[in-house]
Amino acid sequence: MLDVRRLRVLLELQRRGTLADVATALHQTPSAISQQLTHLEREAGTPLLRKVGRRVQLTPAAHTLATYAAHIIDLLDQAHADVTQADAALTGTVNVAAFQSAVLAFMPEALRILATQHPNLRVTMSQREPETALRGAWTRDFDLVIAEQYPGHAAPWHPELDRMELTTDAIRLAVPEVFAQEGHRPVTSLADANDVPWVMEPRGAASRHWAEQACRQAGFEPDVRFETADLQAHLALIASGNAVALLPGLMTLNPPAGVQLIDLPGRPRRTVFTAVRTAITGRGSIIELRRTLAQVTQDLTA
């Protein structure tokens, strides 16, 4: 008989790649992980690992077994969801990952509602970029992810994740109000921002790529003098007259004094969505969390 806990260790190794990463994810030592895989090899009656330098690789039999392990664990998750769905008193822990503007705009209110209505439900939250968070949902590090997708830039796709659109928000050019004062050349469109300093997120972020493309389509290469993933820092640099930026609506619901917002041609919008492993979509806590998030975002954008 194959041990389910050891099957999960094998699945984690297939997805994470190293014994050290599996040990970190499962809060165990690498030697304990190695021992469990040795026991699983005996149960399976066939080699599952082979040494390649200082690392290990899965054999073809191990990959086959890991595929079955994924199905088995998904079935167990579905069984747990079916058993707990009828229980009105939600309990347990839900691990959430969200990007910054979601954390700032609607997670505080959603957490307040959940704490009031379901005091025995524990929700944890980590700020993560969508690419990292979506992989984390796939590897079971997070139960629910709030992610973003910019126009024409698809977020990473994992077939085992169920996606549900939460809201959309307009992307606008944010400029310092001082640019409209005497002595400054006014910036009233994206094309006008061709020779002013810009602040953008670091390279590799979908928002950075989208912003650069928008500037190039407007006929110029942006002078990116400031890089930071902190969008609140973007707003501070804009309000103080140091830069312009392309910002999503969730960050500009209550812009600080000194920031002017300008619509872009075509009025592009970013999509915000939740992603959950398909196997746990029926879990009561997930259903309630998604419902609460939908309620809060609807109130914000109404």
N, C-alpha and C positions, 0 to 999 in steps of 0.2 A: 504494500500500500504506500502510495506517495504522500508525503507530509505536505499539507497546504502551506505551512509557514516556510518550508524550505523551497517550495515552488515559487513563492513570492520573492525569496532571495535570488533565485535564478532569473526571474523576470526583471528584478531591479538591476542585476548585472548586465542583462541584455540591453537595457535602456540607458544605463549610466556609464557602462564601459570599464570601470575599474573597481577592484575590491575595496579600495579606500573610499571611493564615492558611495558605494553601497553601505559601507559601515557607518559613514556619516549620516546618510539618509535614515538608516534604521536604528541609529544610536547604539551601535555595537562596535566591538573591536574588529579589525580586519581578520585576526586569527579566528574569532568566533564565526565570522561569515565564511571563511575557508572551511572550517570544520563542518558547518551545515551543508555546504556544497559537496563535501566528501561523503557525508551521510546520504545525500540525495543521489549521488552516483551509485552507491551501493543499492539503494532502493530501486533505481531505474535499471540497474544491471548493465550499464553501458557508460563509457567515458563521456563526460560532459564538458571537460575543460582540457585545454592543452597549453603548455608554456610557450610563450613567444618572447624571448628575452627575459625581462623582469616582470612582464605582464602575463595575463592569461586571456585566452580567447575561447569562445564557445564553439563546441563542435557542431556539425550539422544536426546531430541528435538533440543537442541542447537547445538549438534554435527551435526545433519542432516542439520540444517539451515546453519551452517558454511561451510559444503561441497558445498551446493548450492551457498553460497557467494563466494567461491573460483572460481567456474565456471563463475559467473556473472562478477567478477572483471577481470578475464582473458579475457572474451569477450570484455569488455570495453577497456582493454589494446590492444587487437587485432584490435579493431575498430580504436583506436588512431593511431596504427602503419600503418594501411591501408590508413588512411586519410593523414598522414604526409609523407608517403613514396615517393609520387610523388613530394614533395616540395624539390627543389634542394638546397634551402637556409636552411641549418640545424640550428635549434635553440634549446633552452631548456637546460636542465642539464642532464648529464649522470654521475652517481655515480659509481666509479670503486674501487674495492678492489684488491690488488695484494701482493704477497709475496716479500721478500726483494730482491732477485737476479733479479726478473723481474723489480722491481722498479728501480734498479740500471742499468740494462743492456739495456732495450729498451723502458721503459716508457718515459724518457725525450725526445727522438727523436720522438716517436709517438705523444706526446703532442705538440711538435714544429710543426709537419706537420699539425695536426688538427687545431692549432691556426692560421696557415697561410692560409689553404684552407677553413676553416669554422670559421671565427672569431666570429660569433654569437653563436657558440656552446660552452657551458660551461662544462668543464670536471673536476670533483673533484676526488681525489685519496686518499685512506687510505691504510696503510700497515697493512695487516692482514694475519695470518696463514691460510692455505687452509681450515682447518676444520671449523674455525669460519666464514671465508668469504663465503663458500658455503652455510652454514646455513643462512647467511645474505642475500644471493641472493634469497633463498627460502622464507624468511620472508619479502622480498622487501626492505631491508635496502640498498642493492646495486643493480644496474642495470646490471653490468657486473663484473665478477670475473676472475682473472687470477690465476690459481691454478697449483699445481704440483702433480705428482704421481710417486712414486719410484717403481722399478721393483718388482713385486709380492706383492705390497702393494696398494690395491685399495683405492682411495680417497673416502670420504663419498658420498653416492648416494642419491640424491633427485629426484624423478621421474618427477617433474615439470620443471627440468632444462635441457636445451639443451647444450650439450658439443661439442666443436670443437677443435681438436688438433691444437696447434700452432707451436710447434717445439719439438725436443728432444735434450738433451745435454748429453755428456759423463760424467760419474762419475769417478773421478781419485783420486789416493792417492797423497796428497800434502805434501811434506817433505821439511825441511830446506836444502838449498844447503850446509850448513856447515857440514851436516852429511856425505858429500862425501870427506871432507878434511881429512888430515892425523890426526890420533888420535881419529877419530870417526869410529864406526862400520858402514859401508855403509848400507843404506836402499834402496834396489832396487826392492822390491816387498812387497805386503801386509803382507806376512808371516814374513818378516824381521822386521816389526813394532810391534813385540810382546812384547818388553820390553822398549818401549819409551813412553813418555807422549803423551796423546791425548787431543784434544779439540773437543767437540761435542755440538750439540744443547741440550736443556733441555729434560728430559724424557717426553714422551708423543708425541713428534714430530715424524712424519713418518721417517724423515731423520735419527734421532737418532736410532730408532728401526732397520732401514735397515743397518746402519753402524755397530751396535753391532752384528747383524746377520752375516754380511760379515766377521767380525773379527773372530767370533766363527767358521764359516765354514773354515777359514784359520788356525784354530787350537789354538786360544788363546782368553783370555778375555782382552779387551783393558783397559789400565790404564788411565781412564778418569780423568784427574786432573783439567780440565778447562771446564766450562759449560757456554755457551752464545748463544742466538738466533741470535746475530749479526755476520754474516759471514765475514764482514770486519775485525772484531776482530779476527776471525779464521786466516785470512791471516796475520794479524800483528803478532800473536803468532808464526805462522809458519816461517815467514820471519826473526824473531828475534831468531830463534833456540830453541824455548821453547816447541813446540808441532808438531804433525802431525795431519792430518784430511783427511776425504773423502769429496771432494768438487765437486759440479756440474759445468759443463762447463761454464755456464753463469757468474759464479763468477771468472773464471780464463781466461777470454778472454784476459785480459791484466794484468797478475799476477805481483805483485811487485817484485823488485829485492830480491833475496835470497830464492825464492820459486821454487822448482822443482816438476814437475808433472809426475806421473808414471801411466801407464795404468793398469787396473785391468783385471784378467782373465775373458774371455767372453765379455769384453768391455761393461759393463752394461750402460744403458742410462735412464735418467729420462725423463718423459713426461710432457710437459707444455701445458696446455689447457685453453680455455676460457669457462665460463659457464654463461648462460643467461636464464632467465625464458622463456619458450617456447612461451608464449603469446606475448612477445615483440621482438622476433627474426626478425620480419619484419619491425621494426621501423628503419627509415633512419639513425638515429644517431648510432644505434647499428651496422647496416650493415657497415657503414663507419668506425667505430672504430675497428671492427674486421678486415676489409680489411687493414687498416693502420697498425695494429699490425702484421698481416701476412707479409706485405711488409717489415717492419722493422726487424722482426726476420729472414726473408729470407736473407736480406742484411747482417745481423750479422753472420749468419752461413754459408754463401756462401764460 
